[in-house]
Amino acid sequence: MKSHPPENETDPPISASAARRTQARIELRAKILAAAAELFIARGYEGLSMRQLGERIGYSPATIYLHFANKDALLLALLSDGYNELGRRLAAVAAATHDPLERIAAVGRAYVAFGREQPMHYQLMFMRRADVLRERLAERSERVDAFQVLQLTVTQAQAAGVLQPGDTLAISLTLWATVHGMVGLFLVGPPLPEAQIQVTIETTIAGILYGLAKEGLR
């Protein structure tokens, strides 16, 4: 008969050296992805090579191949990380905001903030062509879909009677186009003072919600 360990027995602790190795792998992966994002934006998919990437970060191509099999794997990881991070941010903001209209506004602000904080990721996600890889990403069940979060906030606001009835998808796409347009302006448009950017964000969100709010609430 097999003996069983005592109930209070725990797994042996991870050694300090193993923890350092794990952390080093995580940091190197992040370093590779950050450099790859810059090169994808600057040179395009065809213009990036593992050799150039290795030179950028000070590692051999062989080291990069230990983490990513090829350029597709690199780009897929960048897109996957970006979509999931954006989805998690929007979901957290939506869950923390009670008022239905303010929830939409909060999600919009969080979307713009993500685009400004992660410009390389954002451009790869939404301002470059990567249709085949996006199809592969859509098959991943763990993906947090940012657009579904936005669409849910619209559905909730309509159900609460504070947003005009109508095509939920069309309204959601209108909101997405609005915040995406702001991110694009801030990333590639003329430089603006931070105060002006914040006023623009609030004015745009207030304006779009005024137009979409139920008539009696305007």
Secondary structure as UniProt FT lines:
FT   TURN            7..8
FT   HELIX           16..47
FT   HELIX           50..57
FT   HELIX           61..65
FT   TURN            66..67
FT   HELIX           71..96
FT   HELIX           100..117
FT   HELIX           119..126
FT   HELIX           131..138
FT   TURN            141..142
FT   HELIX           146..159
FT   TURN            160..161
FT   HELIX           168..188
FT   HELIX           194..212
FT   HELIX           215..217
//
